[in-house]
Amino acid sequence: MNRILALDFGRARIGAALSDELQALAHPLETIPADEQAPSRIAEIVREKKVDHVVAGLPRRMDGQIGAAATEVLQFVEKLQPPPQRTAHCEMQAKKLGTHAGTWTRSRRK
């Protein structure tokens, strides 16, 4: 199995993490400046590290709707050309992570 590259977008910087070969754990890779060279740096990482999938965190508002920050992420993801086999699951993964994180937090408080 090849690796998965996970991206955490910010207006100033993009956090990049890379999975292990088994796609079980992710480790911080680097922080990429969020400028016009960011798409080319991400494409370079995909080639160098033999990445199969790129996933991006999709922030949601407290009511679950997609807001301005999520729209910026989606616009940036569209710039990643050619797509290295982008997954269409970013939105669902973000929702599932929030649900799991909330459950874990509640169970820890008891």
JOPE-V169942 format. One line per field, one symbol per residue. ss: DSSP state (H for helix, E for strand, L for the rest). psi: psi as a letter, one per 20 degrees, with the letter a starting at -180 (. if undefined). burial: # if it has 16 or more other C-alpha atoms within 10 Angstrom, else .. A space follows every 10 residues. Layout:
# JOPE-V169942
ss->???
psi->???
burial->???
This chain:
# JOPE-V169942
ss->LLEEEEEEEL LLEEEEEEEL LLLLLEEEEE EEELLLLHHH HHHHHHHHHL EEEEEELLLE LLLLLELHHH HHHHHHHHHL LLLLLLLLLH HHHHHHHHHH HHHHHHHHHL
psi->prrppppoqr hhqpppqprr hikhqqqpfr pppmaiighh gghgggggjl pgqpqppoqq rhjiqpaggh ggghhghhin pqpklqqjjg gghggggggg gggggghhh.
burial->..#######. ...######. .....#.... .###...##. .##.##.... ########## .........# ..##..#..# ...#.#...# #..##..... ..........
